[in-house]
């Protein structure tokens, strides 16, 4: 199908693709369904990653999501762009081999900057492999201690680099936290059943998942999200074949999931409270459809890659918010980026109330200027 979409219709499709509106073909039953739908969800900040899942699973609490991660319905690792994502456990290895390895291209340069050698990096694989063998998991501090005991320096980001390297090489993965501490496990033991895909099939699967979870999008958006070359992004989209359709958004051809292309579209009027590192903004290079360029500095202060949590109305970012978790309540500070009347502020508080329910605390609202 080829059709011409307005910006509002494109936003309706994107919100539906991102499971932020009811989808005509999927009703995710849990964490595994949501993560498999996207293929990968950015989650370098764990609290944000948990709420990204909770926002798509109405009625779920933070404890529910944490329990699902303990059941290994998803795991965290560095599958693309050197950034932590939630991925389906069975798809971890082929994703690392397809996109994760691209981030290894600069590893030698980074090691030289840190005073590490390739021998050091390979030694870290052996040390962590031996320390974690047997199905257990170790905290980050315990992993670093094991590396130091083997004579490897972990100061000045060396430890982080070695932990990253072990995961991108497919030796380890990030297991659920123990309390507030990050933990690691062996990938082969934490997720022993791995799918094996040929490269072209892997490109097709990744392209389809990205489009169905973010569309309408261009090949350049897929390349930016995945870290693939533009050539490979186009190859994957072509290989996905009839699973995808083409639409035009204000004159530009874009790809959309074929199952969604013919679905009825309604003007979006939803009010949502999303975490700072949600796929709604992080999944794109060009965010102008959802974010007014005038508000870019408020959402990404200093343009440093740290995204603030956002309030979204009718698909557009209209505010940012921060939360402070206390013992008896969660205090939410909201900064509007557009004029919001009394009724609209009420809807914003209702949306933030879902987050308060998620963390199991009553909400207190503080509207800043």
VOBA-1610 file (N, C-alpha, C; in pm, whole numbers, padded with zeros to 5 digits, always signed):
BEGIN
Unk+00085-00119+00000Unk+00000+00000+00000Unk+00089+00125+00000Unk+00050+00222-00079Unk+00117+00351-00076Unk+00011+00457-00054Unk+00029+00540+00047Unk-00067+00646+00075Unk+00003+00769+00124Unk-00067+00880+00125Unk-00011+01007+00172Unk-00067+01033+00311Unk+00021+01054+00407Unk-00020+01077+00546Unk+00012+01218+00588Unk-00076+01277+00668Unk-00046+01403+00733Unk+00044+01375+00853Unk+00099+01479+00911Unk+00184+01463+01030Unk+00104+01400+01144Unk-00022+01441+01160Unk-00106+01385+01266Unk-00129+01236+01244Unk-00154+01196+01119Unk-00175+01054+01090Unk-00047+00975+01112Unk+00067+01034+01077Unk+00195+00967+01100Unk+00221+00948+01249Unk+00185+01048+01329Unk+00202+01035+01474Unk+00111+00927+01529Unk-00010+00917+01477Unk-00101+00810+01520Unk-00038+00674+01494Unk+00021+00657+01374Unk+00086+00532+01341Unk+00206+00506+01431Unk+00286+00609+01457Unk+00404+00589+01541Unk+00365+00551+01683Unk+00267+00620+01739Unk+00226+00588+01875Unk+00170+00446+01882Unk+00100+00404+01776Unk+00046+00269+01772Unk+00158+00167+01755Unk+00252+00196+01665Unk+00367+00107+01647Unk+00445+00089+01776Unk+00457+00197+01850Unk+00535+00196+01975Unk+00456+00143+02094Unk+00337+00086+02067Unk+00250+00027+02169Unk+00209+00127+02276Unk+00200+00254+02236Unk+00152+00357+02327Unk+00006+00390+02301Unk-00050+00328+02199Unk-00192+00331+02172Unk-00234+00187+02144Unk-00363+00153+02158Unk-00406+00016+02128Unk-00371-00024+01985Unk-00310-00140+01970Unk-00267-00188+01839Unk-00368-00289+01787Unk-00399-00286+01658Unk-00503-00376+01606Unk-00464-00523+01600Unk-00334-00553+01605Unk-00293-00694+01589Unk-00219-00752+01707Unk-00186-00673+01808Unk-00111-00728+01921Unk-00163-00671+02052Unk-00175-00758+02151Unk-00205-00718+02288Unk-00097-00780+02375Unk+00011-00708+02399Unk+00123-00769+02473Unk+00080-00819+02609Unk+00117-00944+02638Unk+00079-01002+02766Unk+00184-00988+02873Unk+00302-00941+02835Unk+00408-00930+02934Unk+00533-00870+02875Unk+00638-00871+02954Unk+00765-00811+02916Unk+00822-00876+02790Unk+00816-01009+02783Unk+00872-01079+02668Unk+00806-01032+02538Unk+00674-01014+02541Unk+00602-00970+02421Unk+00645-00831+02377Unk+00658-00740+02474Unk+00694-00602+02440Unk+00835-00596+02382Unk+00930-00661+02446Unk+01069-00654+02402Unk+01086-00723+02267Unk+01018-00836+02247Unk+01027-00904+02119Unk+00966-00820+02008Unk+00859-00744+02039Unk+00796-00657+01940Unk+00895-00553+01888Unk+00966-00492+01979Unk+01064-00390+01940Unk+01194-00449+01886Unk+01231-00565+01935Unk+01361-00622+01900Unk+01469-00578+01994Unk+01468-00450+02032Unk+01561-00395+02129Unk+01503-00264+02181Unk+01516-00241+02311Unk+01467-00118+02373Unk+01579-00057+02455Unk+01610+00068+02429Unk+01722+00132+02498Unk+01697+00133+02648Unk+01802+00096+02725Unk+01784+00078+02869Unk+01913+00096+02945Unk+01994+00197+02905Unk+02117+00219+02982Unk+02086+00267+03123Unk+01973+00337+03139Unk+01925+00376+03271Unk+01816+00277+03310Unk+01844+00195+03411Unk+01753+00085+03443Unk+01615+00135+03482Unk+01607+00239+03565Unk+01477+00290+03608Unk+01393+00333+03489Unk+01456+00399+03392Unk+01385+00439+03272Unk+01340+00318+03192Unk+01427+00218+03181Unk+01391+00097+03108Unk+01273+00025+03169Unk+01268+00020+03302Unk+01155-00045+03369Unk+01025+00028+03338Unk+01027+00162+03341Unk+00905+00238+03313Unk+00868+00233+03166Unk+00966+00222+03076Unk+00935+00203+02935Unk+00850+00078+02915Unk+00881-00025+02990Unk+00800-00147+02985Unk+00666-00125+03055Unk+00668-00063+03174Unk+00544-00041+03248Unk+00445+00045+03174Unk+00495+00144+03099Unk+00407+00232+03023Unk+00331+00157+02915Unk+00382+00040+02876Unk+00318-00040+02771Unk+00246-00162+02826Unk+00245-00175+02957Unk+00177-00287+03021Unk+00085-00232+03130Unk-00032-00181+03093Unk-00123-00119+03190Unk-00152-00211+03308Unk-00145-00152+03426Unk-00173-00228+03548Unk-00052-00296+03607Unk+00058-00301+03533Unk+00178-00363+03587Unk+00250-00269+03682Unk+00316-00327+03781Unk+00396-00249+03875Unk+00545-00273+03848Unk+00626-00191+03910Unk+00770-00208+03897Unk+00812-00348+03942Unk+00752-00396+04049Unk+00785-00531+04098Unk+00748-00637+03996Unk+00636-00617+03926Unk+00596-00712+03822Unk+00700-00719+03712Unk+00748-00603+03668Unk+00847-00599+03561Unk+00979-00660+03608Unk+01020-00626+03729Unk+01144-00683+03782Unk+01135-00835+03792Unk+01019-00885+03832Unk+01000-01030+03841Unk+01011-01095+03703Unk+00957-01027+03600Unk+00967-01080+03463Unk+01112-01086+03417Unk+01191-00987+03454Unk+01332-00990+03418Unk+01405-01101+03492Unk+01365-01126+03616Unk+01423-01240+03689Unk+01385-01372+03623Unk+01268-01376+03558Unk+01227-01497+03484Unk+01296-01504+03347Unk+01380-01406+03319Unk+01460-01401+03197Unk+01373-01381+03072Unk+01267-01302+03087Unk+01184-01268+02971Unk+01255-01168+02880Unk+01357-01101+02931Unk+01442-01010+02854Unk+01571-00996+02931Unk+01676-00956+02860Unk+01802-00928+02929Unk+01862-00801+02870Unk+01961-00748+02941Unk+02027-00625+02897Unk+02170-00656+02852Unk+02206-00593+02743Unk+02344-00602+02694Unk+02368-00486+02599Unk+02482-00488+02529Unk+02521-00379+02439Unk+02508-00425+02294Unk+02388-00437+02238Unk+02375-00495+02104Unk+02403-00397+01991Unk+02398-00267+02017Unk+02417-00170+01908Unk+02457-00034+01964Unk+02536+00038+01887Unk+02576+00175+01917Unk+02647+00189+02051Unk+02699+00080+02106Unk+02769+00087+02234Unk+02681+00125+02350Unk+02549+00100+02336Unk+02451+00141+02436Unk+02374+00021+02488Unk+02342+00022+02616Unk+02269-00089+02677Unk+02124-00089+02628Unk+02076-00207+02588Unk+01937-00226+02546Unk+01879-00350+02613Unk+01749-00353+02625Unk+01677-00476+02656Unk+01656-00551+02525Unk+01684-00681+02525Unk+01667-00763+02405Unk+01604-00897+02443Unk+01540-00964+02346Unk+01491-01100+02372Unk+01610-01192+02397Unk+01610-01268+02505Unk+01728-01350+02538Unk+01774-01440+02424Unk+01681-01504+02354Unk+01719-01599+02249Unk+01778-01531+02126Unk+01761-01400+02115Unk+01811-01327+01998Unk+01940-01252+02027Unk+01993-01267+02146Unk+02107-01185+02188Unk+02230-01208+02101Unk+02265-01334+02077Unk+02391-01361+02010Unk+02389-01316+01864Unk+02281-01343+01792Unk+02283-01300+01651Unk+02278-01147+01640Unk+02215-01081+01738Unk+02216-00935+01736Unk+02356-00881+01763Unk+02425-00940+01858Unk+02563-00898+01885Unk+02651-00920+01762Unk+02630-01032+01694Unk+02712-01062+01577Unk+02678-00972+01460Unk+02554-00924+01452Unk+02513-00839+01341Unk+02545-00693+01365Unk+02510-00641+01482Unk+02524-00498+01507Unk+02624-00465+01618Unk+02634-00551+01717Unk+02723-00523+01830Unk+02868-00515+01789Unk+02905-00602+01695Unk+03046-00605+01654Unk+03091-00474+01591Unk+02995-00396+01538Unk+03034-00271+01475Unk+03093-00173+01576Unk+03047-00185+01701Unk+03103-00096+01803Unk+03242-00138+01846Unk+03283-00260+01806Unk+03419-00305+01838Unk+03525-00239+01750Unk+03478-00175+01641Unk+03575-00115+01548Unk+03664-00012+01617Unk+03608+00059+01713Unk+03688+00160+01782Unk+03746+00113+01914Unk+03732-00016+01942Unk+03776-00067+02073Unk+03927-00055+02091Unk+04003-00082+01986Unk+04149-00075+01999Unk+04195+00066+02031Unk+04132+00164+01965Unk+04166+00304+01993Unk+04133+00340+02137Unk+04015+00296+02182Unk+03975+00326+02320Unk+04067+00257+02419Unk+04106+00133+02391Unk+04198+00064+02482Unk+04331+00138+02492Unk+04379+00186+02380Unk+04506+00259+02382Unk+04494+00384+02467Unk+04380+00453+02459Unk+04358+00571+02542Unk+04357+00536+02690Unk+04308+00416+02723Unk+04297+00373+02861Unk+04422+00303+02912Unk+04516+00278+02823Unk+04636+00208+02865Unk+04616+00058+02875Unk+04520+00005+02800Unk+04496-00139+02795Unk+04543-00193+02662Unk+04570-00324+02659Unk+04611-00390+02535Unk+04507-00494+02495Unk+04520-00545+02374Unk+04431-00652+02330Unk+04448-00775+02417Unk+04571-00799+02463Unk+04597-00912+02554Unk+04518-00893+02683Unk+04516-00769+02735Unk+04439-00740+02856Unk+04290-00771+02834Unk+04237-00727+02720Unk+04095-00748+02692Unk+04062-00896+02683Unk+04145-00973+02614Unk+04120-01117+02602Unk+04139-01187+02736Unk+04231-01137+02816Unk+04250-01192+02950Unk+04125-01169+03034Unk+04061-01054+03019Unk+03938-01024+03093Unk+03828-01123+03057Unk+03821-01163+02931Unk+03721-01262+02891Unk+03742-01393+02967Unk+03867-01435+02976Unk+03897-01560+03047Unk+03865-01549+03196Unk+03903-01435+03255Unk+03882-01417+03399Unk+03734-01416+03432Unk+03656-01338+03358Unk+03513-01330+03386Unk+03443-01462+03352Unk+03487-01528+03246Unk+03429-01657+03211Unk+03447-01759+03322Unk+03566-01761+03381Unk+03594-01855+03490Unk+03520-01816+03617Unk+03517-01686+03647Unk+03456-01641+03772Unk+03305-01663+03773Unk+03243-01653+03657Unk+03097-01663+03650Unk+03049-01803+03616Unk+03137-01894+03587Unk+03098-02029+03546Unk+03017-02097+03655Unk+02915-02169+03612Unk+02833-02244+03707Unk+02693-02190+03722Unk+02656-02091+03642Unk+02519-02042+03642Unk+02490-01931+03739Unk+02591-01884+03810Unk+02567-01776+03906Unk+02578-01640+03841Unk+02569-01538+03923Unk+02590-01402+03875Unk+02668-01326+03981Unk+02738-01224+03937Unk+02820-01145+04026Unk+02788-00999+04008Unk+02800-00924+04116Unk+02778-00781+04105Unk+02892-00717+04026Unk+02868-00596+03984Unk+02972-00522+03912Unk+03097-00512+03997Unk+03080-00481+04127Unk+03196-00469+04216Unk+03272-00600+04225Unk+03200-00713+04230Unk+03266-00844+04237Unk+03340-00875+04108Unk+03281-00838+03994Unk+03349-00859+03865Unk+03478-00778+03858Unk+03470-00654+03901Unk+03589-00569+03899Unk+03696-00623+03994Unk+03653-00675+04108Unk+03749-00733+04203Unk+03818-00854+04142Unk+03744-00936+04068Unk+03801-01053+04003Unk+03904-01011+03897Unk+03875-00905+03825Unk+03969-00855+03725Unk+04096-00803+03791Unk+04080-00731+03901Unk+04198-00679+03972Unk+04282-00792+04030Unk+04215-00894+04081Unk+04288-01009+04139Unk+04372-01080+04032Unk+04328-01067+03907Unk+04402-01129+03797Unk+04509-01035+03741Unk+04528-00920+03805Unk+04632-00828+03764Unk+04590-00725+03661Unk+04460-00711+03638Unk+04410-00614+03540Unk+04364-00488+03611Unk+04407-00373+03565Unk+04366-00247+03625Unk+04223-00215+03585Unk+04144-00166+03681Unk+04005-00128+03653Unk+03981+00021+03679Unk+04087+00095+03705Unk+04072+00239+03733Unk+04045+00317+03605Unk+03991+00439+03622Unk+03978+00534+03512Unk+03906+00475+03390Unk+03789+00415+03415Unk+03705+00360+03308Unk+03759+00231+03247Unk+03873+00181+03294Unk+03924+00055+03238Unk+03829-00061+03271Unk+03780-00061+03395Unk+03689-00168+03434Unk+03562-00168+03352Unk+03503-00050+03329Unk+03382-00040+03248Unk+03408-00092+03107Unk+03523-00053+03051Unk+03556-00096+02915Unk+03565-00249+02908Unk+03628-00310+03005Unk+03645-00455+03003Unk+03511-00527+03021Unk+03423-00473+03106Unk+03290-00532+03123Unk+03209-00519+02994Unk+03217-00402+02932Unk+03149-00381+02804Unk+03203-00478+02699Unk+03332-00489+02692Unk+03396-00574+02591Unk+03351-00720+02607Unk+03343-00767+02730Unk+03303-00905+02754Unk+03160-00930+02708Unk+03073-00832+02726Unk+02934-00848+02683Unk+02920-00840+02532Unk+02990-00744+02468Unk+02980-00731+02323Unk+03039-00854+02254Unk+03138-00914+02315Unk+03196-01037+02260Unk+03107-01159+02286Unk+02998-01140+02360Unk+02905-01249+02383Unk+02943-01343+02494Unk+03036-01301+02579Unk+03075-01385+02693Unk+02978-01363+02810Unk+02948-01238+02841Unk+02861-01206+02953Unk+02737-01131+02905Unk+02644-01110+02997Unk+02530-01021+02975Unk+02497-00957+03109Unk+02415-00854+03106Unk+02375-00786+03228Unk+02252-00857+03284Unk+02266-00914+03402Unk+02154-00980+03469Unk+02079-00877+03555Unk+01961-00912+03607Unk+01888-00816+03691Unk+01969-00774+03813Unk+01940-00653+03859Unk+02009-00601+03977Unk+01983-00688+04099Unk+02079-00689+04189Unk+02059-00740+04325Unk+02055-00618+04414Unk+01937-00583+04460Unk+01920-00456+04529Unk+01941-00343+04429Unk+02038-00259+04457Unk+02068-00150+04364Unk+02193-00179+04281Unk+02250-00299+04297Unk+02376-00330+04231Unk+02355-00404+04099Unk+02420-00356+03995Unk+02419-00422+03865Unk+02490-00556+03876Unk+02439-00656+03805Unk+02503-00788+03807Unk+02530-00836+03665Unk+02621-00933+03656Unk+02657-00993+03528Unk+02649-01145+03539Unk+02619-01209+03427Unk+02616-01355+03419Unk+02675-01395+03285Unk+02705-01524+03269Unk+02751-01574+03140Unk+02633-01585+03046Unk+02646-01532+02926Unk+02536-01536+02831Unk+02494-01679+02800Unk+02589-01767+02780Unk+02556-01906+02746Unk+02483-01978+02858Unk+02500-01930+02981Unk+02431-01994+03094Unk+02300-01921+03126Unk+02299-01789+03114Unk+02177-01713+03145Unk+02071-01731+03036Unk+02116-01742+02912Unk+02023-01759+02799Unk+02080-01865+02706Unk+02073-01992+02745Unk+02141-02099+02669Unk+02079-02130+02533Unk+01951-02101+02516Unk+01883-02134+02391Unk+01887-02013+02298Unk+01981-02013+02207Unk+02002-01902+02116Unk+01957-01937+01973Unk+01882-01844+01911Unk+01844-01860+01771Unk+01967-01837+01684Unk+01975-01909+01575Unk+02084-01890+01480Unk+02025-01842+01348Unk+02068-01728+01302Unk+02018-01671+01178Unk+02133-01642+01083Unk+02112-01669+00953Unk+02207-01624+00853Unk+02200-01472+00844Unk+02303-01411+00791Unk+02312-01265+00796Unk+02194-01197+00728Unk+02156-01242+00609Unk+02045-01177+00540Unk+01915-01193+00617Unk+01895-01310+00678Unk+01774-01331+00758Unk+01777-01240+00881Unk+01894-01226+00942Unk+01906-01138+01059Unk+01875-00994+01021Unk+01926-00949+00906Unk+01896-00813+00861Unk+01746-00794+00841Unk+01681-00894+00783Unk+01537-00884+00758Unk+01458-00879+00888Unk+01495-00965+00984Unk+01424-00967+01113Unk+01442-00835+01186Unk+01566-00785+01189Unk+01591-00660+01260Unk+01517-00544+01193Unk+01519-00540+01061Unk+01450-00433+00988Unk+01300-00438+01013Unk+01243-00557+01008Unk+01098-00567+01031Unk+01061-00526+01171Unk+01138-00570+01269Unk+01105-00535+01408Unk+01118-00385+01431Unk+01221-00325+01373Unk+01235-00181+01390Unk+01117-00106+01328Unk+01080-00145+01208Unk+00970-00075+01140Unk+00839-00096+01214Unk+00809-00219+01253Unk+00681-00242+01319Unk+00675-00174+01456Unk+00792-00155+01519Unk+00796-00093+01650Unk+00818+00056+01649Unk+00841+00116+01530Unk+00870+00259+01523Unk+00807+00329+01404Unk+00759+00253+01306Unk+00716+00311+01180Unk+00603+00413+01193Unk+00592+00501+01094Unk+00666+00504+00968Unk+00807+00563+00983Unk+00903+00498+00916Unk+01043+00537+00926Unk+01111+00522+00790Unk+01228+00582+00778Unk+01310+00570+00658Unk+01425+00472+00683Unk+01493+00437+00574Unk+01612+00352+00587Unk+01719+00420+00671Unk+01729+00553+00660Unk+01829+00625+00739Unk+01799+00614+00889Unk+01671+00613+00924Unk+01635+00597+01065Unk+01676+00459+01116Unk+01653+00356+01034Unk+01695+00221+01072Unk+01846+00215+01090Unk+01920+00276+00998Unk+02066+00276+01008Unk+02111+00347+01135Unk+02049+00461+01166Unk+02086+00535+01285Unk+02054+00460+01412Unk+01940+00393+01416Unk+01898+00319+01536Unk+01984+00196+01559Unk+02013+00123+01452Unk+02081-00006+01463Unk+02233+00005+01461Unk+02285+00115+01405Unk+02428+00126+01386Unk+02477+00056+01260Unk+02384+00000+01180Unk+02420-00062+01054Unk+02456+00045+00951Unk+02523+00004+00845Unk+02545+00095+00734Unk+02412+00117+00664Unk+02403+00227+00589Unk+02281+00254+00514Unk+02257+00145+00411Unk+02363+00091+00354Unk+02350-00018+00257Unk+02285-00140+00321Unk+02332-00178+00442Unk+02274-00293+00511Unk+02131-00265+00556Unk+02103-00141+00596Unk+01967-00107+00636Unk+01872-00125+00519Unk+01911-00077+00403Unk+01827-00093+00284Unk+01813-00240+00245Unk+01921-00314+00263Unk+01917-00458+00233Unk+01819-00530+00325Unk+01820-00494+00452Unk+01728-00557+00546Unk+01583-00522+00514Unk+01556-00397+00481Unk+01420-00356+00447Unk+01371-00429+00323Unk+01458-00443+00224Unk+01420-00516+00103Unk+01393-00662+00136Unk+01476-00721+00223Unk+01460-00862+00258Unk+01332-00887+00339Unk+01284-00785+00411Unk+01160-00800+00488Unk+01039-00813+00397Unk+01051-00766+00274Unk+00951-00790+00170Unk+00810-00746+00205Unk+00716-00839+00189Unk+00574-00808+00206Unk+00533-00779+00349Unk+00623-00799+00443Unk+00590-00765+00581Unk+00579-00614+00600Unk+00633-00537+00504Unk+00636-00391+00514Unk+00556-00329+00400Unk+00505-00210+00425Unk+00440-00129+00322Unk+00506+00008+00319Unk+00480+00082+00212Unk+00536+00217+00198Unk+00425+00320+00203Unk+00446+00425+00280Unk+00355+00539+00285Unk+00438+00665+00263Unk+00371+00775+00237Unk+00441+00902+00222Unk+00394+00996+00332Unk+00490+01047+00407Unk+00460+01140+00515Unk+00507+01278+00470Unk+00411+01363+00442Unk+00440+01497+00390Unk+00540+01491+00275Unk+00515+01396+00185Unk+00593+01384+00064Unk+00712+01291+00070Unk+00751+01247+00189Unk+00869+01160+00201Unk+00826+01014+00216Unk+00880+00923+00132Unk+00844+00781+00145Unk+00901+00722+00273Unk+00817+00646+00343Unk+00859+00582+00467Unk+00800+00442+00473Unk+00863+00358+00554Unk+00821+00220+00570Unk+00733+00206+00695Unk+00633+00119+00684Unk+00545+00092+00797Unk+00509-00056+00794Unk+00478-00113+00908Unk+00438-00252+00916Unk+00313-00273+00831Unk+00315-00374+00744Unk+00203-00397+00653Unk+00073-00421+00728Unk+00081-00483+00845Unk-00040-00511+00922Unk-00104-00384+00975Unk-00029-00276+00979Unk-00081-00151+01034Unk-00121-00052+00925Unk-00070-00073+00803Unk-00090+00026+00697Unk-00237+00050+00667Unk-00320-00054+00673Unk-00461-00040+00638Unk-00552-00024+00760Unk-00492-00015+00878Unk-00573-00001+01000Unk-00636+00138+01006Unk-00755+00150+01064Unk-00818+00283+01079Unk-00729+00375+01162Unk-00729+00501+01125Unk-00647+00598+01198Unk-00736+00704+01259Unk-00705+00738+01383Unk-00779+00841+01454Unk-00682+00947+01502Unk-00723+01074+01504Unk-00631+01179+01550Unk-00585+01152+01693Unk-00455+01152+01719Unk-00408+01126+01856Unk-00440+01241+01950Unk-00486+01207+02068Unk-00510+01308+02171Unk-00466+01254+02307Unk-00384+01150+02304Unk-00338+01086+02426Unk-00244+01178+02504Unk-00245+01167+02635Unk-00148+01233+02721Unk-00069+01123+02792Unk+00062+01125+02774Unk+00147+01019+02825Unk+00263+01078+02905Unk+00308+01004+03004Unk+00429+01038+03080Unk+00531+00930+03050Unk+00636+00967+02977Unk+00735+00869+02932Unk+00869+00895+02999Unk+00949+00790+03014Unk+01082+00808+03075Unk+01176+00878+02978Unk+01290+00917+03031Unk+01384+00995+02951Unk+01447+00918+02837Unk+01468+00790+02853Unk+01537+00713+02749Unk+01441+00618+02679Unk+01322+00667+02648Unk+01222+00583+02584Unk+01243+00581+02433Unk+01204+00469+02372Unk+01216+00456+02227Unk+01136+00561+02152Unk+01039+00625+02218Unk+00958+00724+02149Unk+01042+00838+02092Unk+01148+00874+02161Unk+01241+00974+02108Unk+01375+00912+02070Unk+01424+00817+02150Unk+01556+00760+02127Unk+01561+00675+02000Unk+01446+00630+01952Unk+01444+00541+01838Unk+01460+00609+01704Unk+01488+00740+01703Unk+01492+00816+01578Unk+01610+00913+01577Unk+01659+00940+01458Unk+01758+01046+01441Unk+01687+01180+01421Unk+01580+01178+01343Unk+01501+01298+01318Unk+01377+01293+01407Unk+01373+01380+01506Unk+01265+01377+01604Unk+01166+01492+01586Unk+01176+01564+01474Unk+01095+01684+01459Unk+00946+01654+01452Unk+00908+01533+01414Unk+00767+01498+01411Unk+00707+01500+01551Unk+00789+01461+01652Unk+00741+01453+01789Unk+00789+01567+01878Unk+00900+01631+01839Unk+00963+01730+01926Unk+00992+01858+01850Unk+00936+01969+01896Unk+00965+02100+01839Unk+01113+02129+01860Unk+01188+02163+01755Unk+01331+02194+01773Unk+01356+02300+01880Unk+01258+02388+01903Unk+01274+02490+02007Unk+01279+02430+02146Unk+01230+02307+02160Unk+01228+02240+02291Unk+01340+02138+02308Unk+01424+02126+02207Unk+01533+02028+02211Unk+01622+02049+02334Unk+01657+02173+02363Unk+01748+02201+02474Unk+01687+02164+02609Unk+01555+02173+02621Unk+01490+02136+02747Unk+01487+01984+02766Unk+01475+01912+02655Unk+01468+01766+02662Unk+01606+01704+02673Unk+01704+01764+02604Unk+01842+01715+02609Unk+01933+01832+02647Unk+01934+01871+02774Unk+02014+01987+02815Unk+02162+01968+02781Unk+02218+02069+02716Unk+02358+02061+02680Unk+02388+01969+02564Unk+02282+01910+02506Unk+02296+01817+02393Unk+02399+01709+02425Unk+02389+01656+02548Unk+02490+01561+02597Unk+02444+01415+02593Unk+02330+01390+02529Unk+02281+01253+02520Unk+02199+01207+02639Unk+02181+01292+02739Unk+02100+01258+02856Unk+01960+01317+02835Unk+01864+01232+02808Unk+01729+01275+02777Unk+01644+01285+02904Unk+01572+01395+02918Unk+01479+01411+03030Unk+01352+01331+03004Unk+01285+01294+03112Unk+01153+01231+03099Unk+01056+01333+03039Unk+00964+01285+02956Unk+00879+01377+02881Unk+00731+01355+02906Unk+00656+01464+02889Unk+00509+01458+02883Unk+00473+01475+02735Unk+00394+01382+02685Unk+00356+01382+02543Unk+00205+01397+02531Unk+00162+01491+02450Unk+00020+01508+02421Unk-00001+01508+02271Unk-00094+01425+02226Unk-00123+01413+02082Unk+00004+01388+02002Unk+00093+01311+02060Unk+00215+01272+01991Unk+00330+01370+02001Unk+00308+01489+02056Unk+00410+01592+02062Unk+00456+01612+02207Unk+00583+01637+02225Unk+00636+01663+02359Unk+00590+01801+02404Unk+00522+01806+02520Unk+00471+01934+02571Unk+00528+01970+02708Unk+00613+01882+02762Unk+00672+01911+02893Unk+00776+01807+02930Unk+00851+01837+03035Unk+00946+01742+03091Unk+00914+01726+03239Unk+00957+01614+03297Unk+00928+01589+03438Unk+01042+01514+03505Unk+01052+01534+03635Unk+01148+01463+03717Unk+01077+01409+03839Unk+01128+01299+03890Unk+01064+01241+04008Unk+01165+01222+04120Unk+01118+01238+04241Unk+01198+01212+04360Unk+01123+01110+04443Unk+01183+00993+04459Unk+01119+00886+04534Unk+01148+00902+04682Unk+01042+00915+04762Unk+01056+00920+04907Unk+01001+00794+04969Unk+01002+00790+05099Unk+00951+00671+05167Unk+00800+00662+05160Unk+00734+00775+05158Unk+00588+00774+05165Unk+00520+00830+05041Unk+00596+00887+04949Unk+00536+00946+04829Unk+00643+00967+04723Unk+00598+00984+04599Unk+00687+01023+04491Unk+00650+01166+04451Unk+00748+01254+04458Unk+00725+01394+04421Unk+00763+01411+04274Unk+00668+01459+04197Unk+00689+01477+04053Unk+00690+01626+04021Unk+00800+01671+03964Unk+00812+01811+03923Unk+00793+01819+03772Unk+00695+01898+03729Unk+00661+01909+03588Unk+00696+02047+03537Unk+00765+02051+03425Unk+00797+02179+03360Unk+00729+02183+03223Unk+00621+02258+03207Unk+00554+02265+03077Unk+00643+02336+02974Unk+00637+02288+02851Unk+00707+02353+02741Unk+00611+02427+02649Unk+00482+02404+02670Unk+00376+02476+02600Unk+00272+02517+02703Unk+00181+02601+02665Unk+00077+02645+02757Unk-00021+02531+02783Unk-00040+02499+02908Unk-00134+02394+02948Unk-00237+02453+03043Unk-00363+02443+03004Unk-00470+02493+03089Unk-00498+02400+03204Unk-00595+02436+03286Unk-00629+02357+03404Unk-00669+02215+03365Unk-00751+02201+03264Unk-00796+02069+03221Unk-00679+01985+03172Unk-00591+02047+03094Unk-00477+01972+03042Unk-00380+01934+03154Unk-00364+02022+03251Unk-00278+01987+03364Unk-00335+01869+03441Unk-00466+01864+03449Unk-00530+01750+03514Unk-00502+01620+03441Unk-00503+01627+03309Unk-00473+01508+03230Unk-00326+01467+03245Unk-00239+01564+03256Unk-00097+01535+03278Unk-00079+01465+03413Unk-00145+01517+03517Unk-00133+01454+03648Unk-00191+01312+03647Unk-00297+01292+03568Unk-00353+01158+03556Unk-00253+01063+03492Unk-00184+01111+03388Unk-00083+01029+03322Unk+00032+00998+03417Unk+00075+01098+03493Unk+00182+01076+03590Unk+00136+00988+03705Unk+00007+00987+03730Unk-00047+00898+03832Unk-00025+00752+03798Unk-00020+00720+03669Unk+00011+00583+03628Unk+00152+00546+03670Unk+00244+00643+03658Unk+00380+00616+03702Unk+00384+00597+03854Unk+00310+00680+03927Unk+00305+00667+04073Unk+00252+00529+04112Unk+00148+00483+04043Unk+00097+00348+04070Unk+00203+00243+04039Unk+00280+00267+03934Unk+00383+00173+03893Unk+00486+00154+04004Unk+00528+00264+04067Unk+00629+00253+04174Unk+00565+00229+04310Unk+00431+00228+04316Unk+00361+00194+04440Unk+00363+00302+04545Unk+00361+00429+04503Unk+00362+00540+04598Unk+00261+00645+04554Unk+00197+00714+04648Unk+00110+00825+04610Unk+00194+00939+04552Unk+00133+01016+04463Unk+00207+01122+04394Unk+00181+01259+04455Unk+00284+01340+04456Unk+00274+01482+04487Unk+00323+01559+04365Unk+00247+01656+04321Unk+00282+01726+04197Unk+00333+01867+04227Unk+00439+01902+04158Unk+00498+02035+04172Unk+00515+02092+04031Unk+00434+02193+03998Unk+00441+02255+03866Unk+00542+02370+03870Unk+00649+02357+03794Unk+00748+02466+03788Unk+00709+02563+03678Unk+00771+02678+03677Unk+00737+02780+03578Unk+00777+02734+03439
//
